[in-house]
Amino acid sequence: MSRHSPIVRRPASLADLPEVLALAQASDVVLIGESDWTEADLREEWEDYDLARDVFLLELDGRLAGYAAFERRGDSGRMLADGYVHPELTGRGVGSELLRLTERRAREEVASVPAGERVYLQNAALASDPAAPALYAAHGYEPVRRSWRMVIDLERPPEPQVPPGIQLRLFREPEERRAVYEAIEEAFEDHWEHRRRSFEEWSKRAFDVEGYDPSLVWLALEGSEVVAANVCYWKRQGDWGWVGSIGVRPPWRRRGIAEALLETSFAEFFRRGEHRVALGVDAESPTGATRLYEKAGMRIFWEAVVYEKELRAG
């Protein structure tokens, strides 16, 4: 009878990026046939982490077998983790160990969350992973939401139909950054897990990132009032055009503004030679965003299930 070697945690450094990227990509390929992970995306994520505390690398048989990262969203009680197991090393306890380590890390933060506020840890897994439901259930998690990565492969540039009385134009950098922020924050205020961020925090994630290009940010105006915005990136969250945030303020919804903004960005990506465009969306979006994207010709690239475990009741 052969004996497997034990799972060993090793410290993470930037030198591990290529190996971690290969692991995450291999995991995706087995489950969905391809991967949207790029080295630039992973490097950008790691820039926000304390690698010693928040990144977990596990070895089996001298090989990298598992990877997970932990993040706390602002000063709230919401904690996030994301993990991957090498497809050749599944079924040997690596996933369970990653969940144990990220939960232990999350519990270190509980005391710093204001008294009375609920504290919980969320993790996500591809819906196509047959082992995920049992794994998360065994560790006390429950499925709470689903999200989609959607893509479109453009055969020709669309011709946006701008609603009467609405003007679409590129935003003015940098003087209209706050106008973009206000429009997007108002548009998403009724979305699941949305917490209003300061302008400085929002700007760091929207403008001070890899792939930001001010010529891929559009505003919709009625008169002089900004009613919607679309913030896109040349290459982000995958090797394609990326629609990062598109939102219409509530009083102006259901007039075709979002569709016009979306197709405007599709046309620009096509003009630049990028025929594949992607975005992320809450599968249960209260604004009907999924219907909009499907109508525009987008398809589901992958579906993820968000699992949640309460660490302290509110």
C-alpha positions as CSV (number, residue, x, y, z in Angstrom):
1,M,0.0,0.0,0.0
2,S,1.5,3.4,-1.0
3,R,1.4,6.3,1.4
4,H,0.8,9.8,0.2
5,S,3.0,12.6,1.4
6,P,1.5,15.2,3.8
7,I,0.1,18.5,2.7
8,V,2.7,21.2,3.3
9,R,2.2,24.9,3.4
10,R,4.9,27.1,2.0
11,P,5.3,30.9,2.0
12,A,4.3,32.9,-1.1
13,S,6.5,35.3,-3.0
14,L,6.1,37.1,-6.3
15,A,8.4,34.4,-7.8
16,D,5.5,32.0,-7.4
17,L,3.2,33.9,-9.7
18,P,3.8,31.8,-12.9
19,E,3.3,28.5,-11.0
20,V,0.1,29.8,-9.3
21,L,-1.2,31.1,-12.6
22,A,-0.6,27.7,-14.2
23,L,-2.5,26.0,-11.4
24,A,-5.5,28.3,-11.6
25,Q,-5.6,28.0,-15.4
26,A,-5.3,24.2,-15.3
27,S,-8.2,24.1,-12.8
28,D,-10.4,26.2,-15.1
29,V,-9.5,24.3,-18.2
30,V,-10.7,21.0,-16.7
31,L,-14.0,22.6,-15.6
32,I,-14.9,25.0,-18.4
33,G,-12.5,24.2,-21.2
34,E,-10.4,27.4,-21.1
35,S,-9.3,30.0,-18.6
36,D,-9.7,33.8,-18.3
37,W,-6.8,34.1,-15.8
38,T,-3.8,36.2,-17.0
39,E,-0.5,37.0,-15.3
40,A,-1.4,40.7,-15.3
41,D,-4.7,40.0,-13.4
42,L,-3.1,37.8,-10.9
43,R,-0.2,40.2,-10.3
44,E,-2.7,43.1,-9.8
45,E,-4.5,41.0,-7.2
46,W,-1.3,40.2,-5.3
47,E,-0.3,43.8,-5.1
48,D,-3.2,44.3,-2.6
49,Y,-2.3,41.3,-0.5
50,D,0.0,40.8,2.4
51,L,1.5,37.7,0.8
52,A,2.7,36.3,4.2
53,R,-0.7,36.5,5.8
54,D,-3.3,36.4,3.0
55,V,-1.9,34.0,0.3
56,F,-1.8,30.3,0.9
57,L,0.2,27.8,-1.1
58,L,0.0,24.1,-0.4
59,E,2.3,21.4,-1.7
60,L,1.8,17.6,-2.2
61,D,4.6,15.3,-3.4
62,G,6.8,18.3,-4.0
63,R,4.3,20.0,-6.3
64,L,2.1,23.0,-5.9
65,A,-1.3,21.5,-5.2
66,G,-3.4,24.3,-3.9
67,Y,-3.7,28.1,-3.8
68,A,-6.0,30.4,-2.0
69,A,-6.2,34.1,-1.2
70,F,-8.0,36.0,1.5
71,E,-9.4,39.6,1.4
72,R,-11.4,41.7,3.8
73,R,-13.7,44.3,2.1
74,G,-13.0,47.6,3.7
75,D,-13.8,47.8,7.4
76,S,-17.0,45.7,7.0
77,G,-17.7,42.2,8.3
78,R,-17.6,40.8,4.8
79,M,-14.6,38.5,4.2
80,L,-13.7,36.9,0.9
81,A,-11.6,33.9,-0.1
82,D,-10.8,32.3,-3.4
83,G,-9.1,29.0,-3.9
84,Y,-7.9,26.5,-6.5
85,V,-6.8,22.8,-6.4
86,H,-4.6,21.4,-9.1
87,P,-6.8,19.0,-11.1
88,E,-4.2,16.2,-10.9
89,L,-4.2,16.4,-7.1
90,T,-7.8,16.5,-6.1
91,G,-9.4,14.2,-3.6
92,R,-6.5,14.4,-1.2
93,G,-7.7,17.0,1.3
94,V,-6.2,20.1,-0.4
95,G,-9.5,21.9,-0.7
96,S,-10.4,21.2,2.9
97,E,-7.1,22.5,4.1
98,L,-7.5,25.7,2.0
99,L,-10.9,26.3,3.6
100,R,-9.5,25.7,7.0
101,L,-6.7,28.1,6.5
102,T,-8.7,30.9,5.0
103,E,-11.4,30.6,7.7
104,R,-8.7,30.8,10.4
105,R,-7.4,33.9,8.7
106,A,-10.9,35.4,8.6
107,R,-11.4,34.8,12.3
108,E,-8.3,36.8,13.0
109,E,-10.3,39.8,11.7
110,V,-13.5,39.3,13.7
111,A,-12.5,41.2,16.7
112,S,-11.8,44.4,14.6
113,V,-15.3,44.4,13.1
114,P,-17.6,46.8,15.1
115,A,-19.7,45.2,17.7
116,G,-23.2,44.2,16.5
117,E,-22.1,43.9,12.9
118,R,-22.5,40.5,11.2
119,V,-19.2,38.8,10.2
120,Y,-19.2,36.3,7.4
121,L,-16.8,34.6,5.0
122,Q,-17.7,34.1,1.3
123,N,-16.0,31.8,-1.2
124,A,-16.9,31.0,-4.7
125,A,-16.6,27.9,-6.9
126,L,-17.5,27.2,-10.5
127,A,-20.9,25.7,-10.8
128,S,-19.4,23.0,-13.1
129,D,-17.3,21.6,-10.2
130,P,-19.1,18.5,-9.1
131,A,-17.1,18.3,-5.8
132,A,-17.8,21.8,-4.6
133,P,-21.3,21.5,-3.0
134,A,-20.3,18.6,-0.7
135,L,-16.9,20.2,0.1
136,Y,-18.5,23.5,1.2
137,A,-21.4,21.8,3.0
138,A,-19.0,19.7,5.0
139,H,-17.3,22.9,6.3
140,G,-20.5,24.7,7.2
141,Y,-21.0,26.9,4.1
142,E,-24.3,27.5,2.3
143,P,-24.9,28.6,-1.3
144,V,-26.2,32.2,-1.3
145,R,-25.8,33.6,-4.8
146,R,-24.7,32.9,-8.3
147,S,-22.7,35.1,-10.7
148,W,-21.9,34.9,-14.4
149,R,-18.9,35.8,-16.6
150,M,-20.5,36.6,-19.9
151,V,-18.7,37.1,-23.3
152,I,-19.6,38.0,-26.8
153,D,-17.6,37.2,-30.0
154,L,-18.3,40.0,-32.3
155,E,-18.6,39.3,-36.0
156,R,-19.4,42.9,-36.9
157,P,-19.6,46.2,-35.0
158,P,-23.0,47.0,-33.6
159,E,-24.8,50.2,-34.5
160,P,-26.0,51.7,-31.2
161,Q,-29.4,53.3,-31.1
162,V,-29.2,56.2,-28.8
163,P,-32.6,57.1,-27.1
164,P,-34.1,60.5,-28.0
165,G,-32.9,63.3,-25.7
166,I,-29.8,61.4,-24.6
167,Q,-26.2,62.2,-25.6
168,L,-23.4,59.7,-25.4
169,R,-19.8,60.9,-25.3
170,L,-16.4,60.0,-23.9
171,F,-15.8,61.3,-20.4
172,R,-13.3,64.1,-19.7
173,E,-10.2,63.0,-17.8
174,P,-9.7,63.8,-15.0
175,E,-12.3,66.4,-14.2
176,E,-15.3,64.0,-14.7
177,R,-14.0,61.2,-12.6
178,R,-16.3,62.1,-9.7
179,A,-19.3,62.3,-12.1
180,V,-18.6,58.7,-13.2
181,Y,-18.2,57.6,-9.5
182,E,-21.5,59.2,-8.5
183,A,-23.4,57.7,-11.4
184,I,-22.1,54.2,-10.9
185,E,-22.6,54.2,-7.1
186,E,-26.2,55.4,-7.5
187,A,-26.8,52.8,-10.2
188,F,-25.6,49.9,-8.0
189,E,-27.0,51.0,-4.6
190,D,-29.8,48.4,-4.8
191,H,-27.5,45.5,-5.9
192,W,-26.6,42.6,-3.7
193,E,-23.8,43.2,-1.2
194,H,-23.3,46.8,-2.5
195,R,-21.6,49.1,0.0
196,R,-21.0,52.7,-0.9
197,R,-17.3,53.4,-1.0
198,S,-15.5,56.7,-0.8
199,F,-14.4,58.4,-4.0
200,E,-10.8,57.7,-3.2
201,E,-11.3,54.0,-2.6
202,W,-13.5,53.7,-5.7
203,S,-11.0,55.6,-7.9
204,K,-8.2,53.3,-6.8
205,R,-10.1,50.2,-8.1
206,A,-11.6,51.9,-11.2
207,F,-8.9,54.3,-12.5
208,D,-5.6,53.3,-11.0
209,V,-5.5,49.8,-12.4
210,E,-4.0,47.8,-15.2
211,G,-5.7,48.3,-18.5
212,Y,-7.4,51.7,-17.6
213,D,-7.8,53.8,-20.7
214,P,-9.8,57.1,-20.5
215,S,-10.8,56.6,-24.1
216,L,-12.9,53.6,-23.0
217,V,-15.1,55.5,-20.5
218,W,-18.4,56.9,-21.7
219,L,-21.1,59.0,-20.2
220,A,-24.8,59.3,-21.0
221,L,-26.3,62.7,-20.5
222,E,-29.7,64.3,-20.6
223,G,-29.0,68.0,-21.0
224,S,-26.1,68.6,-18.7
225,E,-27.0,65.9,-16.2
226,V,-25.0,62.6,-16.2
227,V,-27.5,59.8,-16.1
228,A,-25.3,56.7,-16.8
229,A,-21.7,55.6,-17.3
230,N,-19.7,52.8,-18.8
231,V,-16.2,52.1,-17.6
232,C,-14.3,49.7,-19.9
233,Y,-10.7,48.4,-20.0
234,W,-8.5,47.2,-22.9
235,K,-7.3,44.0,-21.2
236,R,-8.5,43.1,-17.8
237,Q,-10.1,40.0,-16.1
238,G,-8.9,38.1,-19.2
239,D,-7.3,38.6,-22.5
240,W,-10.1,40.6,-24.1
241,G,-12.1,43.8,-23.9
242,W,-13.6,44.2,-20.5
243,V,-16.8,46.1,-19.4
244,G,-15.9,46.9,-15.8
245,S,-18.9,48.9,-14.6
246,I,-22.0,49.9,-16.6
247,G,-24.9,51.5,-14.8
248,V,-27.9,53.7,-15.3
249,R,-29.3,55.9,-12.5
250,P,-32.8,54.6,-11.5
251,P,-34.9,57.4,-12.9
252,W,-33.5,56.8,-16.4
253,R,-33.7,53.0,-16.6
254,R,-35.7,51.1,-19.2
255,R,-35.1,53.7,-21.9
256,G,-32.4,51.8,-23.8
257,I,-29.5,53.8,-22.4
258,A,-27.6,50.9,-21.0
259,E,-27.9,49.0,-24.3
260,A,-26.7,52.0,-26.2
261,L,-23.7,52.4,-23.9
262,L,-22.9,48.7,-24.1
263,E,-23.0,48.6,-27.9
264,T,-20.9,51.7,-28.1
265,S,-18.2,50.0,-26.2
266,F,-18.6,46.8,-28.4
267,A,-18.2,48.9,-31.5
268,E,-15.0,50.6,-30.2
269,F,-13.4,47.3,-29.2
270,F,-14.2,45.9,-32.6
271,R,-12.7,49.0,-34.2
272,R,-9.5,48.4,-32.3
273,G,-9.3,44.8,-33.4
274,E,-10.6,43.2,-30.2
275,H,-13.6,41.0,-31.2
276,R,-14.2,39.3,-27.8
277,V,-15.6,41.4,-24.9
278,A,-16.5,40.2,-21.5
279,L,-18.1,41.3,-18.2
280,G,-19.2,40.0,-14.8
281,V,-22.8,40.1,-13.6
282,D,-24.9,39.0,-10.7
283,A,-27.0,36.2,-12.1
284,E,-30.0,37.5,-10.0
285,S,-29.5,41.2,-10.9
286,P,-32.5,43.2,-9.7
287,T,-32.2,45.6,-12.7
288,G,-32.6,42.9,-15.4
289,A,-28.9,43.2,-16.5
290,T,-28.7,39.6,-17.5
291,R,-31.6,40.0,-20.0
292,L,-29.9,43.1,-21.4
293,Y,-26.6,41.3,-22.0
294,E,-28.3,38.2,-23.5
295,K,-30.3,40.5,-25.8
296,A,-27.0,42.1,-26.9
297,G,-25.8,38.7,-27.9
298,M,-23.7,37.8,-24.9
299,R,-23.4,34.2,-23.6
300,I,-22.5,32.7,-20.3
301,F,-18.7,31.8,-20.2
302,W,-18.9,30.4,-16.7
303,E,-21.2,30.4,-13.7
304,A,-19.9,30.6,-10.1
305,V,-21.7,29.8,-6.9
306,V,-21.0,32.0,-3.9
307,Y,-20.9,30.0,-0.7
308,E,-21.1,31.7,2.7
309,K,-20.3,30.9,6.3
310,E,-21.3,33.1,9.2
311,L,-18.5,33.7,11.7
312,R,-20.5,36.0,14.0
313,A,-24.1,36.9,14.1
314,G,-25.1,40.6,13.7
